[in-house]
Amino acid sequence: MRTPKIHQLYSLIDWVNTNHNTNLQKLPLNMNPLISDSWLAGFIDADGCFLIRHSTLETSKKERISCSFVIEQRLIDPKSNEDYFTILNQIANLFSTKLLITNRNYYRINATSLNSIKQVINYLEQFNLRSSKYLDSLDWIEAAKIIIDNKHYTLEGKNQIDLFKNRMNRNRTIMDWKHLDKYWFYFYMNYP
């Protein structure tokens, strides 16, 4: 674990050790680099958001097409009263963006620059998500690549981005879970 939620795990370990006469050990926070394992992918599955914007500004009639990736997390863990700053600052640094504080007392990571979007893509291509959000990440990555290639204001680019945008998040009607097949196979082969 990498967040203050480790204290809830410690409480559970204490309870199990006391009530079941066991001696489970409490491991310290994982301080390895975020790029060394898939922990962040799970965090993104829980708290990340992929957004594609295609709109027209009313005042100038200019189109705006952009991608962003957002993580929001409360400032303080309510159980331990510890701050989430350390882990969220590490995530912001990994994605070459800033850690912000919202007016609702949340930390916010907002990857919008081409450089930060490329960093998010690099991570996601190495560590896949495992929820239905994986499908949104694939559409977001394809839309972001069109923007990175500077083809997003061509008719074909706009149409492709709109296709990706219109089938993401709540608009997704078809779920494909094939991306989990490799994990089930790994689990089946390694855990009798």
C-alpha positions as CSV (number, residue, x, y, z in Angstrom):
1,M,0.0,0.0,0.0
2,R,1.1,3.6,-0.7
3,T,-1.5,5.8,1.0
4,P,-2.7,6.6,4.5
5,K,-5.3,3.8,4.1
6,I,-2.6,1.5,5.3
7,H,-3.8,2.3,8.8
8,Q,-7.1,0.6,8.1
9,L,-5.2,-2.5,7.0
10,Y,-3.1,-2.3,10.2
11,S,-6.3,-2.2,12.3
12,L,-7.6,-5.3,10.5
13,I,-4.3,-7.1,11.0
14,D,-4.4,-6.2,14.7
15,W,-7.9,-7.5,15.0
16,V,-7.1,-10.8,13.1
17,N,-4.0,-11.3,15.2
18,T,-5.9,-10.7,18.5
19,N,-9.0,-12.7,17.6
20,H,-7.6,-15.6,15.7
21,N,-4.3,-16.1,17.5
22,T,-2.2,-15.3,14.4
23,N,1.0,-13.3,13.8
24,L,0.4,-11.4,10.6
25,Q,3.1,-8.8,10.0
26,K,2.5,-5.2,9.1
27,L,4.5,-4.2,6.1
28,P,5.6,-0.6,5.7
29,L,4.3,1.8,3.0
30,N,5.6,0.8,-0.5
31,M,8.2,3.5,-1.3
32,N,9.2,2.0,-4.7
33,P,9.0,4.2,-7.7
34,L,5.4,4.4,-9.1
35,I,6.7,3.1,-12.5
36,S,7.9,-0.1,-10.9
37,D,4.5,-1.8,-10.5
38,S,0.8,-1.5,-11.4
39,W,-0.4,0.0,-8.1
40,L,-1.1,3.3,-9.9
41,A,-3.2,1.5,-12.5
42,G,-5.5,0.3,-9.7
43,F,-5.6,3.8,-8.2
44,I,-6.6,5.2,-11.6
45,D,-9.2,2.5,-12.0
46,A,-10.7,3.8,-8.7
47,D,-10.2,7.6,-8.9
48,G,-9.0,8.5,-12.4
49,C,-11.1,10.1,-15.1
50,F,-10.4,10.4,-18.9
51,L,-12.0,13.3,-20.6
52,I,-12.3,14.4,-24.3
53,R,-13.6,17.8,-25.1
54,H,-14.9,19.0,-28.5
55,S,-16.7,22.3,-28.2
56,T,-17.2,25.6,-30.0
57,L,-16.5,28.8,-28.1
58,E,-19.6,31.0,-28.4
59,T,-17.7,34.3,-28.6
60,S,-15.3,33.5,-31.3
61,K,-16.9,30.5,-33.0
62,K,-13.6,28.7,-32.6
63,E,-13.5,24.9,-32.0
64,R,-11.7,23.5,-29.0
65,I,-10.6,19.9,-29.0
66,S,-8.6,18.6,-26.1
67,C,-7.9,15.6,-23.9
68,S,-7.3,15.6,-20.2
69,F,-6.7,13.1,-17.5
70,V,-7.8,13.9,-13.9
71,I,-7.4,12.4,-10.5
72,E,-9.1,13.9,-7.5
73,Q,-8.5,12.8,-3.9
74,R,-9.4,14.3,-0.6
75,L,-6.7,16.2,1.2
76,I,-6.9,14.2,4.5
77,D,-7.7,10.6,5.1
78,P,-10.7,10.7,7.4
79,K,-9.7,7.6,9.4
80,S,-6.0,8.4,10.0
81,N,-6.0,12.2,9.6
82,E,-3.0,11.9,7.4
83,D,-2.4,13.9,4.3
84,Y,-2.4,12.4,0.8
85,F,0.1,15.0,-0.4
86,T,3.2,12.7,-0.7
87,I,1.6,10.0,-3.0
88,L,-0.4,12.5,-5.1
89,N,2.7,14.7,-5.6
90,Q,4.6,11.6,-6.8
91,I,1.8,10.9,-9.3
92,A,1.8,14.6,-10.5
93,N,5.6,14.4,-10.9
94,L,5.4,11.1,-12.8
95,F,2.9,12.7,-15.2
96,S,4.8,16.0,-15.5
97,T,2.0,18.2,-14.1
98,K,1.2,20.1,-11.0
99,L,-0.7,19.0,-7.9
100,L,-3.5,21.5,-7.3
101,I,-5.9,22.0,-4.4
102,T,-9.5,22.6,-5.3
103,N,-11.9,24.8,-3.4
104,R,-13.7,21.6,-2.2
105,N,-10.5,20.6,-0.2
106,Y,-9.4,18.0,-2.7
107,Y,-6.1,17.4,-4.4
108,R,-6.4,17.5,-8.2
109,I,-4.0,16.2,-10.8
110,N,-5.0,17.5,-14.2
111,A,-2.9,16.3,-17.1
112,T,-3.7,18.5,-20.1
113,S,-0.4,19.5,-21.7
114,L,0.9,17.3,-24.6
115,N,3.9,16.4,-22.4
116,S,1.8,15.2,-19.5
117,I,-0.6,13.4,-21.7
118,K,2.3,11.5,-23.3
119,Q,3.5,10.5,-19.8
120,V,0.0,9.2,-18.9
121,I,-0.1,7.2,-22.2
122,N,3.4,5.8,-21.5
123,Y,2.3,4.6,-18.1
124,L,-1.0,3.1,-19.3
125,E,0.7,1.3,-22.2
126,Q,2.9,-0.4,-19.7
127,F,0.3,-1.0,-16.9
128,N,-3.2,-1.6,-18.2
129,L,-6.3,-0.8,-16.2
130,R,-8.5,-3.8,-15.3
131,S,-12.0,-2.3,-14.9
132,S,-14.4,-1.1,-17.6
133,K,-12.4,2.2,-17.4
134,Y,-9.8,0.3,-19.5
135,L,-12.0,0.7,-22.5
136,D,-12.3,4.4,-21.9
137,S,-8.5,4.7,-21.5
138,L,-8.1,3.0,-25.0
139,D,-10.5,5.5,-26.6
140,W,-8.8,8.4,-24.8
141,I,-5.3,7.3,-25.8
142,E,-6.4,7.1,-29.5
143,A,-8.0,10.6,-29.3
144,A,-4.9,11.9,-27.6
145,K,-2.6,10.5,-30.3
146,I,-4.7,12.3,-32.9
147,I,-4.1,15.5,-31.0
148,I,-0.4,14.8,-30.5
149,D,-0.1,14.2,-34.3
150,N,-1.8,17.6,-34.8
151,K,-4.6,16.0,-36.9
152,H,-7.5,16.9,-34.5
153,Y,-8.8,19.8,-36.6
154,T,-9.0,17.8,-39.8
155,L,-12.4,16.5,-40.7
156,E,-11.3,12.9,-40.3
157,G,-9.6,13.8,-37.0
158,K,-12.7,15.5,-35.6
159,N,-14.9,12.7,-36.6
160,Q,-12.6,10.1,-35.0
161,I,-12.4,12.1,-31.8
162,D,-16.2,12.5,-31.7
163,L,-16.6,8.8,-32.1
164,F,-14.2,8.1,-29.2
165,K,-15.8,10.8,-27.0
166,N,-19.4,9.7,-27.7
167,R,-18.8,6.1,-26.6
168,M,-16.8,6.8,-23.4
169,N,-17.9,6.8,-19.7
170,R,-21.7,6.8,-19.3
171,N,-22.2,6.5,-23.0
172,R,-20.5,3.1,-23.3
173,T,-23.1,0.5,-24.0
174,I,-20.9,-2.5,-25.0
175,M,-18.4,-3.9,-22.5
176,D,-15.6,-6.1,-23.6
177,W,-13.7,-7.9,-20.9
178,K,-11.2,-9.7,-23.1
179,H,-8.4,-7.6,-21.6
180,L,-8.8,-9.6,-18.4
181,D,-8.1,-13.0,-20.1
182,K,-4.3,-12.7,-19.7
183,Y,-4.8,-12.0,-15.9
184,W,-7.1,-14.9,-15.4
185,F,-4.7,-17.2,-17.2
186,Y,-1.8,-15.9,-15.1
187,F,-3.8,-16.4,-11.9
188,Y,-4.9,-19.9,-13.0
189,M,-1.3,-21.0,-13.9
190,N,0.3,-19.6,-10.7
191,Y,-2.2,-20.3,-8.0
192,P,-3.4,-23.9,-7.8
